[in-house]
Each structure stands twice: as C-alpha cells, then as structure tokens.
Amino acid sequence: MRGVAFKGGVLAVGGVLLAGALTGCQGGGGGGPLNGSQVKGGKVPPAMVGSWSTGSVSMVEYQDAMTGSFAPPSGTNIMLEIKADGTYSSYGLLQMSMYSCTTTLFTQEAGGIDAQGGQITFTQAKLTTSMKDSCRKSGNFDNRDGEKKTKRQQFQLTKDQSGPVLRIIDGQDGTIEYRPAKK
C-alpha cells in the first residue's frame, strides 16, 4: 500500500482496492446480499482456507483549529475469506480524510477461486461498490453493481517471524500481503 503525505492530512491509496473498485463501478442499481454461490469453486490448498486481512491506517491526523475536532483516520483494509469449497468473499474499505472532507469507498466481491501450482484465479460472481464523500454528496452511491471479471495472479503461501503470509502477486498492481485475520 502506498501513502502520499500532504500538509495536514494523508491520502492513503490502496492501489489494488481502488483500481478494482473503480473499474468495477460502471453501471447503476442493484446490490443486495453478497453471495458467491453462483460460481463453482476450484481447488484450494488447505493452508489457504480461512480469513485473511491486510491494510494500514495513517499516522497523520487533521485537527480543525476552530472546532478542535479530529477528522476520521485515513487508511485501507481488505478482508479475504477463502472457503474449502473453492469460493471466496472479499470486503475492501478505503477511507481518505483531507481537512474537513472524508471519502469512504467500500467494495464487496464474491465468487470462485482456484489456486494451484503458484497460480490463483478469482472468478467474480458478485461485485458491488458504495461511496460516500462528506463534501461532495452528489457523487455518493450505495451497492452499485460492477463489471464481473476473472483475475489471474500468482500466489505464495509462506511464513515469517510473525506467522503465515498469503502473497497475491499481480504484474500491474504489485504484491498484497495478507495475514490471518484476528478474531
């Protein structure tokens, strides 16, 4: 994840989350409950099954000099749930605060997953996106259906001093490191 610091605030941009969410937001309407059961799952290594998480929160805050109030923190978080039947669901949050404005982008996706021989394929059956901008409400929307895609990437299941690591490697978006989600 990359962060770009500005005076008085931080713009935290999660490349994969933002790119996937914005390219998937082309139509209106829909939404509804997230359910990936429409897609047949593939093979998944047992060590990959479970809840994984990645994200960061900015350490830079903005405090309004007149009111003393703090803006919500900027940051990203992605939760990835992989099931033994070869299906997955993913929830992503990107929040950016700059002075008195906060933009929040939330994505939900579900579908089939196949992970073999270092290659992982996500077949989206459901993709919805919601956006809320506290300063530009005309651009806000809830549960907008996105264009479903198939994403082929590389993966690595490893361990380091902190425990298990799931790396998803994409030639365009870089590498995302997931850790087991804390309960």
Residue frames relative to the residue before (quaternion, step in Angstrom):
aa qw qx qy qz dx dy dz
M 1.0000 0.0000 0.0000 0.0000 0.00 0.00 0.00
R 0.2380 -0.7758 0.5706 0.1261 3.53 -0.98 0.83
G 0.1011 -0.7710 0.6239 0.0782 3.57 -1.11 0.65
V 0.1509 -0.7628 0.6234 0.0827 3.56 -1.03 0.80
A 0.2628 -0.7966 0.5263 0.1393 3.59 -0.53 1.14
F 0.0886 -0.7532 0.6508 0.0365 3.52 -1.12 0.86
K 0.6282 -0.5224 0.3986 0.4166 3.58 -1.18 0.43
G 0.8461 0.1508 -0.1320 0.4940 3.56 -0.73 1.07
G 0.8227 0.0685 -0.0409 0.5628 3.63 1.13 0.03
V 0.2881 -0.7356 0.5830 0.1898 3.51 -1.31 0.10
L 0.2180 -0.7254 0.6385 0.1365 3.48 -1.10 0.79
A 0.0728 -0.8093 0.5828 0.0101 3.58 -0.31 1.24
V 0.0494 -0.8165 0.5752 -0.0121 3.55 -0.53 1.14
G 0.1929 -0.7515 0.6232 0.0981 3.55 -0.69 1.12
G 0.4090 -0.7790 0.4197 0.2231 3.56 -0.14 1.32
V 0.7193 0.4361 -0.2713 0.4679 3.58 0.69 -1.01
L 0.6551 0.5162 -0.3166 0.4518 3.59 0.88 -0.91
L 0.7092 0.4628 -0.2752 0.4552 3.57 0.74 -1.04
A 0.6732 0.4914 -0.3118 0.4562 3.60 0.82 -0.89
G 0.6776 0.4888 -0.2965 0.4627 3.59 0.88 -0.88
A 0.6740 0.4947 -0.3022 0.4579 3.56 0.95 -0.83
L 0.7145 0.4591 -0.2789 0.4482 3.58 0.81 -0.92
T 0.6697 0.4625 -0.3294 0.4786 3.62 0.96 -0.60
G 0.6769 0.4927 -0.2900 0.4636 3.57 1.19 -0.41
C 0.6261 0.5849 -0.3217 0.4030 3.60 1.24 -0.11
Q 0.3657 0.7773 -0.4629 0.2187 3.59 0.93 0.59
G 0.7249 0.3622 -0.2593 0.5255 3.76 0.53 0.12
G 0.4019 -0.7109 0.5146 0.2614 3.50 -1.18 0.25
G 0.7125 0.5282 -0.3192 0.3338 3.45 -1.42 -0.19
G 0.7647 0.5004 -0.2567 0.3147 3.43 -1.34 -0.71
G 0.2527 0.7362 -0.6081 0.1561 3.45 -1.19 -0.59
G 0.2954 0.7740 -0.5383 0.1548 3.51 -0.81 -1.00
P 0.7359 -0.4172 0.2758 0.4565 3.56 -1.25 -0.02
L 0.4700 -0.6698 0.5061 0.2726 3.50 -1.12 0.75
N 0.1663 0.7803 -0.5791 0.1680 3.56 -0.67 1.12
G 0.1660 -0.8154 0.5503 0.0684 3.57 -0.58 1.14
S 0.4045 0.7607 -0.4467 0.2412 3.58 1.23 0.13
Q 0.5329 0.6339 -0.4117 0.3804 3.62 1.22 -0.12
V 0.7154 0.4008 -0.2327 0.5229 3.59 1.22 -0.34
K 0.4177 -0.6818 0.5412 0.2604 3.53 -1.01 0.84
G 0.3797 -0.7444 0.5105 0.2027 3.54 -0.89 0.97
G 0.3943 -0.7029 0.5438 0.2341 3.52 -1.31 0.36
K 0.7119 -0.4014 0.3367 0.4677 3.54 -1.22 -0.57
V 0.0516 -0.7828 0.6200 -0.0114 3.52 -1.09 0.87
P 0.4604 -0.6659 0.4980 0.3108 3.64 -0.84 0.87
P 0.5800 -0.6152 0.3982 0.3558 3.64 -0.91 0.82
A 0.6512 0.5336 -0.3210 0.4338 3.62 1.02 -0.73
M 0.6398 0.5289 -0.3165 0.4590 3.60 1.25 -0.36
V 0.5661 0.6187 -0.3809 0.3894 3.59 1.19 -0.49
G 0.5968 0.5541 -0.4288 0.3911 3.57 -0.90 0.98
S 0.6041 -0.5435 0.4443 0.3772 3.53 -1.36 -0.27
W 0.0803 -0.7896 0.6082 -0.0126 3.53 -0.89 1.08
S 0.0933 -0.8079 0.5817 0.0155 3.57 -1.12 0.66
T 0.0417 0.7616 -0.6467 -0.0001 3.54 -1.24 0.56
G 0.3274 0.7523 -0.5348 0.2021 3.57 -1.12 0.50
S 0.1483 -0.7678 0.6151 0.1009 3.51 -1.37 0.03
V 0.2185 -0.7383 0.6230 0.1380 3.54 -1.27 0.48
S 0.4805 -0.6747 0.4817 0.2859 3.57 -0.96 0.88
M 0.3717 -0.7170 0.5467 0.2209 3.55 -1.09 0.73
V 0.5992 0.5420 -0.3579 0.4681 3.61 1.29 -0.15
E 0.1030 -0.7993 0.5912 0.0315 3.56 -0.87 0.98
Y 0.2660 -0.7201 0.6073 0.2047 3.52 -1.31 0.35
Q 0.0670 -0.7754 0.6274 0.0240 3.55 -0.90 0.99
D 0.4227 -0.6992 0.5232 0.2422 3.55 -0.83 1.06
A 0.4156 -0.7399 0.4761 0.2304 3.60 -0.63 1.14
M 0.6724 0.5022 -0.2975 0.4552 3.61 1.10 -0.63
T 0.7988 0.3041 -0.1440 0.4988 3.59 0.83 -0.99
G 0.4029 -0.7215 0.4695 0.3111 3.57 1.19 -0.53
S 0.5360 0.6375 -0.4085 0.3734 3.59 1.24 -0.11
F 0.3839 -0.7130 0.5466 0.2130 3.54 -1.20 0.68
A 0.4501 -0.6421 0.5447 0.2972 3.56 -1.17 0.65
P 0.5931 -0.5450 0.4303 0.4075 3.61 -1.15 0.46
P 0.5755 -0.6106 0.4059 0.3623 3.61 -1.08 0.58
S 0.3870 -0.6653 0.5805 0.2657 3.53 -1.29 0.44
G 0.3268 0.7518 -0.5368 0.1995 3.57 -1.08 0.66
T 0.3218 -0.7171 0.5832 0.2052 3.52 -1.40 -0.05
N 0.0491 0.7654 -0.6416 -0.0110 3.53 -1.28 0.41
I 0.0393 -0.7672 0.6399 0.0188 3.56 -1.04 0.82
M 0.1327 -0.7562 0.6378 0.0621 3.56 -0.92 1.00
L 0.0646 -0.7883 0.6118 -0.0031 3.58 -0.87 0.99
E 0.0915 -0.7850 0.6125 0.0145 3.59 -0.66 1.16
I 0.0669 -0.7928 0.6059 -0.0033 3.58 -0.64 1.17
K 0.1943 -0.8031 0.5581 0.0761 3.56 -0.76 1.09
A 0.6308 -0.5707 0.3870 0.3558 3.55 -1.22 0.60
D 0.6471 0.5263 -0.3264 0.4448 3.62 1.16 -0.48
G 0.5761 -0.6243 0.3634 0.3825 3.60 1.29 0.13
T 0.5677 0.5321 -0.4262 0.4615 3.58 1.11 0.58
Y 0.1429 -0.7872 0.5953 0.0742 3.54 -1.26 0.42
S 0.0790 -0.7340 0.6638 0.1196 3.52 -1.37 0.21
S 0.0853 -0.7941 0.6017 0.0046 3.54 -1.09 0.76
Y 0.0960 -0.7721 0.6278 0.0248 3.54 -1.06 0.87
G 0.0468 -0.8206 0.5695 -0.0063 3.57 -0.75 1.02
L 0.0844 -0.7790 0.6206 0.0286 3.56 -1.07 0.81
L 0.0033 -0.7511 0.6599 -0.0184 3.53 -0.97 0.97
Q 0.0334 0.7968 -0.6014 0.0487 3.57 -0.71 1.06
M 0.0501 -0.7909 0.6097 -0.0145 3.56 -0.86 1.04
S 0.0625 -0.7828 0.6188 0.0195 3.56 -0.86 1.00
M 0.0337 0.7660 -0.6389 0.0631 3.51 -0.93 1.00
Y 0.8091 -0.1124 0.0001 0.5768 3.53 -0.42 1.30
S 0.8080 -0.2553 0.1658 0.5045 3.64 -0.67 -0.94
C 0.6152 0.5452 -0.3498 0.4495 3.63 1.23 0.16
T 0.0531 -0.7801 0.6232 0.0150 3.56 -1.04 0.84
T 0.1091 -0.7671 0.6308 0.0423 3.54 -0.92 0.99
T 0.0677 -0.7939 0.6042 -0.0045 3.55 -0.86 1.04
L 0.0710 -0.7750 0.6279 0.0025 3.56 -0.89 1.02
F 0.0357 -0.7982 0.6009 -0.0234 3.58 -0.78 1.06
T 0.0616 -0.7982 0.5990 0.0159 3.59 -0.83 0.99
Q 0.0895 -0.7497 0.6530 0.0598 3.53 -1.25 0.63
E 0.0873 0.7860 -0.6099 0.0501 3.57 -0.92 0.84
A 0.0147 -0.7773 0.6289 -0.0062 3.53 -1.23 0.56
G 0.2584 0.7667 -0.5637 0.1665 3.55 -1.20 0.49
G 0.6671 -0.4689 0.3896 0.4282 3.51 -1.22 -0.63
I 0.1368 -0.7758 0.6127 0.0627 3.53 -1.20 0.62
D 0.0362 -0.7646 0.6434 0.0128 3.55 -1.08 0.78
A 0.0284 0.8127 -0.5773 0.0742 3.58 -0.62 1.14
Q 0.2427 0.7567 -0.5615 0.2305 3.55 -0.35 1.31
G 0.8684 0.1206 -0.0726 0.4755 3.56 -1.13 0.69
G 0.7051 -0.4657 0.2695 0.4618 3.60 1.03 0.69
Q 0.6481 0.4602 -0.3209 0.5149 3.60 1.29 0.02
I 0.0813 -0.7844 0.6141 0.0310 3.57 -1.02 0.85
T 0.1049 -0.7867 0.6076 0.0298 3.56 -0.96 0.93
F 0.1430 -0.7565 0.6355 0.0578 3.54 -0.86 1.08
T 0.0869 -0.7786 0.6206 0.0312 3.60 -0.73 1.07
Q 0.2647 -0.8062 0.5120 0.1337 3.55 -0.24 1.29
A 0.1368 -0.7654 0.6243 0.0757 3.56 -0.99 0.92
K 0.7773 0.1323 -0.0473 0.6132 3.55 1.23 -0.55
L 0.1168 0.7642 -0.6284 0.0859 3.57 -0.98 0.88
T 0.0980 0.7814 -0.6103 0.0858 3.57 -0.63 1.11
T 0.1296 -0.7841 0.6057 0.0387 3.52 -1.20 0.68
S 0.0777 -0.7609 0.6425 0.0468 3.54 -1.13 0.76
M 0.0502 -0.7972 0.6014 0.0171 3.57 -1.07 0.73
K 0.0307 -0.7754 0.6307 -0.0012 3.52 -1.07 0.84
D 0.0427 -0.7731 0.6327 -0.0140 3.56 -0.84 1.07
S 0.3785 -0.7666 0.4732 0.2126 3.58 -0.52 1.17
C 0.7335 0.4061 -0.2347 0.4920 3.63 1.16 -0.44
R 0.7710 0.2110 -0.1344 0.5856 3.62 1.17 -0.34
K 0.1084 -0.8623 0.4939 0.0285 3.54 0.48 1.26
S 0.5613 0.6227 -0.3939 0.3769 3.62 1.14 -0.45
G 0.6957 0.4622 -0.2737 0.4770 3.60 1.18 -0.44
N 0.4731 0.6932 -0.4331 0.3287 3.60 1.27 0.00
F 0.0904 0.7787 -0.6189 0.0499 3.58 -1.16 0.64
D 0.2569 -0.7583 0.5833 0.1372 3.56 -1.27 0.49
N 0.8823 0.0075 -0.0123 0.4706 3.55 -1.12 0.81
R 0.1910 0.7774 -0.5677 0.1921 3.57 0.78 1.01
D 0.4191 -0.7035 0.5170 0.2493 3.55 -0.83 1.02
G 0.2152 -0.7805 0.5773 0.1057 3.54 -1.05 0.82
E 0.6139 -0.5348 0.4353 0.3842 3.51 -1.34 0.25
K 0.3382 -0.7552 0.5289 0.1886 3.57 -0.69 1.11
K 0.0611 -0.8045 0.5907 -0.0156 3.55 -0.95 0.95
T 0.3363 -0.6655 0.6094 0.2694 3.51 -1.37 0.14
K 0.1197 -0.7995 0.5879 0.0282 3.56 -0.75 1.11
R 0.1114 -0.7783 0.6169 0.0346 3.56 -0.79 1.09
Q 0.0743 0.7973 -0.5874 0.1170 3.53 -0.71 1.16
Q 0.4756 -0.6097 0.5273 0.3522 3.55 -1.32 -0.07
F 0.0874 -0.7901 0.6011 0.0821 3.55 -1.22 0.43
Q 0.1262 -0.7416 0.6520 0.0954 3.51 -1.38 0.40
L 0.1498 -0.7352 0.6541 0.0962 3.55 -1.05 0.86
T 0.1346 0.7983 -0.5693 0.1430 3.58 -0.44 1.20
K 0.2977 -0.6958 0.6059 0.2451 3.52 -1.38 -0.18
D 0.0643 -0.7560 0.6470 0.0751 3.52 -1.24 0.56
Q 0.7838 -0.3348 0.2168 0.4760 3.60 -1.24 -0.22
S 0.6948 0.4578 -0.2743 0.4821 3.63 1.17 -0.43
G 0.6879 -0.4611 0.2869 0.4816 3.61 1.23 -0.19
P 0.8029 -0.2876 0.1998 0.4823 3.60 -1.24 -0.40
V 0.0907 -0.7684 0.6329 0.0284 3.55 -1.19 0.73
L 0.1202 -0.7421 0.6558 0.0694 3.56 -1.02 0.91
R 0.0866 -0.7970 0.5974 0.0202 3.57 -0.56 1.18
I 0.1314 -0.7420 0.6545 0.0616 3.54 -0.95 1.00
I 0.1108 -0.8246 0.5547 -0.0042 3.57 -0.54 1.23
D 0.0073 -0.7879 0.6130 -0.0577 3.53 -0.76 1.14
G 0.5044 -0.6878 0.4399 0.2813 3.57 -0.80 0.98
Q 0.7104 0.4411 -0.2614 0.4821 3.60 1.09 -0.61
D 0.8079 0.3198 -0.1357 0.4760 3.57 0.86 -0.97
G 0.5679 -0.6066 0.3907 0.3959 3.60 1.20 -0.07
T 0.6192 -0.5378 0.4311 0.3761 3.55 -1.23 -0.57
I 0.1401 -0.7491 0.6408 0.0925 3.55 -1.06 0.83
E 0.1867 -0.7757 0.5952 0.0954 3.57 -0.88 0.98
Y 0.1328 -0.7789 0.6114 0.0423 3.54 -0.71 1.15
R 0.1677 -0.7412 0.6427 0.0975 3.52 -1.23 0.64
P 0.6191 -0.5135 0.3973 0.4418 3.62 -1.13 0.40
A 0.4710 -0.6815 0.4848 0.2805 3.58 -0.91 0.96
K 0.4198 -0.6906 0.5300 0.2567 3.54 -1.03 0.83
K 0.3610 -0.7566 0.5120 0.1873 3.53 -0.93 0.94
